[in-house]
Structure formats: C-alpha cells, structure tokens
C-alpha cells in the first residue's frame, strides 16, 4: 500500500474533529447541565466521565479487531456511530436524572459506556490506520494535524452549541445533540470513503489470537517500557485538568471569566507547541523525536515547578505567562509522543498497529482517569489537612513536576534501556 498523502492525512484529521465535537458535549456540556441546571452532585458527572475512561480499557480489543481485517475505515465509522448513539442516550437521560430516577442513572451509565466504547473503537482504529499508512517523516506532522483538528472540533462545537442552546431546555439540547451526532457520522463516512481503495486483501494465514497479540507486546521490552512512559507522562499531563481554574480563583482571586481566559491561554500554548513539534519533528524525516519528547516533558516539569512556586507566592506571580509556557511544553511532548506511538506501532510488523495503539491508548485512558481524581482529590485532602490552599496546590503541582521529570528521564536515559530506543535520537 502507498503511504497516505497530506490530503489523506487531513481527511483523517476531520475524523478527529468529529470525535472532539461529540466528546466536548459528553464531558463538558453535560457536566455543566447536570450540576447547574439540574443541581445534581458534581460527583455524578465526574464518576460518569471516569467510567467512560474505564471502558476505554477495551481499546486493545478494538485495535486487534481492525488488525484482523484488510480495512480499518468500517471500524472507524462504526465506532463513531456508537459514540453518537451514546451521546444521544446520555442527553436523553438528563430529565430522568433530574427526577433522581434509577432509570435515569441506568440510562446515563449506558450512554457513557457507549461513549467510552465509541471513542475507543474510532480513535484507536484511526491511529492504527495513520500508523500503518504514513511514512516515518510524516508521522510528527500527522499527529500534530490530527490533534490540532480535534481541538478545532472541540472549539467550534463549544462555540456553536453555546450560541444555540439558550434559552435552555432539554428538548433543545436533544435536538442540537442529534444534529451534531448525525453531522459527526456523515463527516466520518465522507472523510474515510475510498481512503483504503488500495488496501491489501486479508492474509490467508490464520489471524493471531488476541491473547497472543497482547503476549507479544508484553514480551517486547521496548513496547513494555513505552507503555510505562505513556502512563507516567499522561498522568502528569492530566492532573491539573480539574484544578487549574479553581486554583486561579482561590489563590489569585480570578473571576469565572478570567479563569476561563486563563484556560484559553493554556490551550493556545498547546496549539503552538503542537505546531512546533509537528513541523520541527518532520524536518529531518522524523529524526529527533526522542529530543522533542524529552524536551517537552522537561519543559512541562519546569513549568509545573514554577506553578508550585506561584501557588506559594500568590498575586503578583506571572500566572498567565506560566500557564502559557506550560501549554507550550505540553503541546510539544504530546504531539511528539503520538508520533513516537505511530513509529513504534509498526515495530511489531504489519497487522499489529491497531493492538499496539490500543494498549497505549488504554494506558493513556487509565492515566487520564487517575490524573483527574488524584489532582482534585489530592487538593481537597491537603486543604482539609493543612487548611492552606497555597500549600495544597503547591504540593500537587510539585508532584506533577516530579512525574514530568521521571517521564523525561524515561525518554532520555541511555538508548539501550530507554523506552524510545527504537527512535532516532
């Protein structure tokens, strides 16, 4: 099969935009509606989001399933349809949840189960397709394109839905969600149509059983170490997600609008970091990914350490600059790490890309679920124990900095032992 050209990579980036469009409805808008409009405990949407990450432990199975066939596009479209159905079910559950009905809780749980399964199936298979069909020199830029387009999908959907949803009503929300869901499926089908016309027929050899495919990964020292790297780095990456805006409000007196603007600065930094890593990592044909990954992790660690000092210093600290630099370093390491995943996914030979991407996607999902819980729960426990928000946030941010340093060490340590030893330095 010929490598995908840039138009094909951009088409697959549209699928990431569709995933982002539905994900922002499930993880952000529904969270706000449950807590604000329906006065439900904040633990309920937090638990549902954590559950959708837990369901993504199925990612290796989805990736392995696509490995056993000659085409991955049908898996991507089917996963998007499941994601769309889950989002609609979760929205339909809201009026029943407002009544504290067990049927509402069951329906919401079903919806978020389908959301997790859909994200896992569509996202893992998409990355498997990119890993199998991109040339080594394309991978850093391809990962940057995919994630930038996901951010664009999130931003556009949030803006458009935010403008259309007022005055709020459950029926209006359901109608808007239905339009987004149908649009996401149609966009995915159009983006993947004909993209595998030159796909090879399924091999005559019997497919490798799922357990054997996982055993091959477990027996591969490089794949095993890279799984550890993905978990540690993504745990550090996700710990501040739920606490950055409360931190700005509690320690710096930011209003809701100011804290939202701060998050926007962070995402702007992420975007610039992704572009820098995507362009810079591709200039030498994909060489130097280890440097970009290690540098991004080290930079993230320094920015988190500065944020810990800012927690102690309080007002007067250049918080916006600090958060912008954190986003920049996060974007560099995240895109370079996805590029490394694509490169290492092919190290197991043809027909192994999906299951490998699935294992690393599952490690990322576990890290994201734990990161949010550890970050928010750690701040709550430390505030209760010390009575000082400054100390609580400083300790949690310091832990994140330490985890980023460990991740940088995993990327940079001597090539024979490093998880990224298969990549050029």
N, C-alpha and C positions, 0 to 999 in steps of 0.2 A: 504493500500500500504506500502511496505517496504521502509525504508529510502534509499536513494542512497548511494552506497559505494563510496570510494575515486576514483575508476576508472570512475564511472559515473559522479562525480563532475568534474574531469579533462576533460572528454569528453565535458561537457557543457562549460568548460573554453575555449575549442577550438572555440566555437561559439563566445565568446568574442574576441578571436584573429581575427576572420573573420570580426566582426564589426569594430574593431580597424583598420584593413587593409584598409577597404573602407573609414572609417571616415578620416584617415590621407590624403587620396587622395583628399577628398572633402574640408576639412577645412585648409589644409596646402599647398599641392602642387598646387591646383587650385588658391589659394590666390596668391602665388608667380608668377605663369604664367600670371595671369590677370594683375598684377601690373608691372612686369618686362618685360616679353616677348611682351605683348600687350599694355603696357603703359596706362592701364585703371586706373581711380581714385581708390585709396585704399578704399574709402568708398563703392565701389560696392561689392567686396568680403566680406567686413565687414558686409554690410547690408544683403547679402545672407546668411551668417553664422548666423546672428541674426534671420533671418526669419526661418531657419531650427530649431532653438531652439523654436521659437514661435509655429511652427507646432507641436512640442512635447507636447504641452498642450493637445493633443489628447491621451496621454499615459493612463489616467484612462479609456477611452473608449476601448482601446486595451486590457488592463488588465481585464476589466469586460467581454469583449467578450470571452476571454480564460477561465474565471471563469465559464462560462455557458456551457462549453463543458467538456467532460471527458478527453481530451488530449490537451496539450499545444504545443507539438512538431510541428504540422502543422502550427500553428500561427508563430512559430519562423522561420521556413523555408520560409513561405510566406513573412514575414517581411524582411528577408534577400534578397529575390528576388526583393522586392520593392526598398530596399536600393541600390542594384546592378544596377537596371534599372535607378534610379535617378542619380547615379554617372556617368553612361554612357551618359545620356542625358545632364548633366552639362558639361561634357568634349566635347560632340558634339556641344554644343552652343558656344564654345570658338572662332572659326573662324568668326562666325556671330557677336559676341560681338566685335571682333577686328574692324569690319566694322561699329560699332555703330548702328547696325540694331536693330529695335524694335523686330523683330523675335528672335534675339539672346537673348535680355533681357527676353522675354517671355519664351523662351526655358530654359534659366538658372533658372528662377523663378520656372518653372515646375520641373526641376531637383532637386533643393534644397527642394521643397515641398515634393517630393518623398523620398529624403534622410531623412528629418525630420520624415516623417511618418514611413519609414522603420526602422530607429533607435528606434523610439518609440515602434513600434509593436514587433520587435525582442527582443530588450533589456528588455522591461517591462515583456513580457511573459517569457523570460529566467529567470529573477529574481523571478517571481511568481512561476515558476517550482522549482527553488532552494529553495525558502522559504517553499513550500509545501512538498518537498521530502528530506530535510536534517534534521537530528537530532539536537537538541539545541547545543550540544557540537561541532558539525561540522561547525556551521554557521560562526564563525570568520575565521576559516581556509578556508572555502568555498568561502567567499567573497574575501579573500586575493588571492586565486588561480585564481578566475575569473578576478580580476583587474590586477594581475601580467601578466596573459596571454594576456589581452588586450594590455598592454604596450609592451609585446614581439611582438604581431602582428603589432603594430604601428612601432616599431623599425625595425623589419625585412622588412616590406614593404617599409618603407622610404629608407632603405639602398639598397635594391634590385632595386627598381624603380629608385633611384638616379643613380645607376650604369648603368642602361639600357637606360635611356631616352636621353642621349647625343649621337649624335647631335640632338637637339630638333627639332621636327616637330609635327604639330597637328595629323597627321596620326599615327606617332609612339606612341604618348601619348594615342590615342584612342585604338590602338592595345594592349598596355600594360594594360590599364584600363580594357579592355574586358577580358584579361587573369585573372587579379586579381578578377574581378567580378564573372566569371564562377568558379574560384577556391574557392571563399568565399561561393557560393551557394552549391557547391559539398561538401566542408568541413562541412558545417552546416547540410546538409542532412545526411552525414555519421555519424556525432557526435550525432545526435538525433535519428538515426534509432534504433528502438527497445527499447529505453530508458524508454518507458512507457508501456511495454508489460503487466505489472501487474496493469495498470490503472483501476480504478473502472468505471463501466458504468455510464452514465449521470443519475442524480437523477430523480425520477418520479415527484417530486414536481415542480411546475412551477418556472422558474428562476426569481430571484429578478430583477425588472427593474433597469436600470442604475441610474435613479434619486433617487430611494430608496437606492441603494448601496452607493451613494455619501452622502445621508442624514444620513445614519448610521455612516459614518466616521465623518461627521460634528457634530453629536450628541455625539461622543465619546471624552471626554476631553483629554485622553491620546493621541489619534490619532491626535487631533487638535493641541495640544501643540508640538507634534513631527514634524508636518508639519512646524510649525514656526521655530523650531530648524533647520530642514533641510534647509530652506530658508536662515536663518541668517548665518549658518556655511558655506554653499556653496557660498553665496555672498562674504563672506570674502575670501574663498578659491580661487575664480576666479578673483578677482580684479587685481591681479598682473600679470595675464597671458600675457597681451599685452604690459606691460610697463617695465618688468624686464630687457629685453635685451636693449631697448632704455636707461633705467636708467644706465646700466653698461657702455654704450657708452658715454652718455652725461656727467655723473658725474665722471666716473673713467677712461675715455679715452680708453675703451676696443675696440679692432678691432672686425669686424663681427665674425671672428673665435674664438676670446676669449669669446665673449658674448654667442656664441653657446655652447662653452665648459662649461660656467657657467650654462646654462640651463641643460646640461648633468649632472652636479654635483647635481643640484636640483632633477632631475628625479632619479638619483642614491640614493639620500636620501629618496625619496618617496618609492622606491623599498624596501630599508632596513626597513623603517617604516612599510610598509605593511606586510613584513615577520614577524617582531617583534610582531605586533598586531595580526596577524593570528595565530602564534604559541602560544604567551602568552595568548591570549583570549580563546584558546581552552584547556589550561592545566587544568582548573577547570570545564570542561564541559560547557563552555560558560559563567560562572560566571565572574563578574568583568567588563563587557562591559562598564558600566557607567564610571568606573575609566579610562579605556583606552580612551573613547571618550572625557571626560572632560580633561584628561591629555594631549591628542593630541591637543585639542583646546587651552588650556592654553599655551602649549609649542609653538604653532603656533603664539599666541599673543605676547609672549616674543620675538620670532624671528623677527616678523614684527616690534615690537618696536625698536629692535636693528637695523633693516634695516633703520628705520626712523632716528636713530642717525647716522648711516653710511652715509645717504644722506647729513647730515649736516657736517660730518667730512671729507668726500671725500677721495681721495687717501691716502692709509695707513691703512684704515679700513680693517679688515679681511673679505672681501666680500665673498670669496669662502666658508669659514667656516660658515659664517652667512647663506648663501643660502643653504648649505648642511644641516644645522640644521633645517632650515625652511622646506625643503623637508621631512626630517625625521619625524618631528611633523605632517606635512600634511598627510603623509602616514599612521601614527598611527591612527589619527582621522578618516580618510576617510574609511579605512577598518573596523574599529570598528563600524562606523555609518552604513555601509552597513549590517554588521552582526546584528545590532540592528533592521534595517528595516526588515530583514528576520524573526527575532523573533517576532516583533510586527505585522508583516503582518498576522500571524496566529491567532492573538488575536481576530479577528472578527469571527472566526470559519471557518470550511472548505468551500472552494469555494469563499473566499473573498480575497485570497492572491493577485491575479492579480490586482484588482481595487485599493487595498491599495498601492501596489508598484507603480501603475500608478499615484496615487495622489502625492506620494512623489517624483516620477520621474519628474512630471510636475513642482513641486516646485523647484527642482534642476535645471531644464531647464530654468525657469524664472530667477533664481539666476545667472546662468551662462551667460545668455544674458545681464542682467543688470550689472553684475560684470565687464564684459569687457568694456561696454560703460561707466560706472561710473569711472573705473580706468583710461582709456585712455582719456576720455573727461575731467575728473577732473584735470589731469596733464596739459592738454592743456589750460584749463581756468585759472588755478592757475599760470601757467607760463606767460600767457598773462597779468594777473593782477599784478603779483609781479615782473616779469622779472627775477626771480631766479629759475632755475631748482632745486636747492637744497631744497628750501622751498616747491616747488610744490610736489616733490616726498616725502619729509618728511611728509607733511600733508596727502597725500593719504595713505602712508604706516601706519601712525598713525591711520587713520580711520579704516583700515583693522585690526590693532591690537585691537582696541576697539570692533569691531564686533566679533573677536575671543573670547575676554573676555566675551562678552554677551553670546556667544554660550556655553562657558564653564560654565557660571552661569546657563544657562538653563538646562545643563546636570547634574549639581551637586546640584542644590538647593534642599530643603527638599523633601523627596521621595513622599509625598502626592501631591505636586504640580508639581513635575518635569515631563518633557515630557517623560523621560525614566524610570518612576517609576515602570513600569511592568518588568523591567530588574533587575536581582540581582546586588547589589552594588559591 
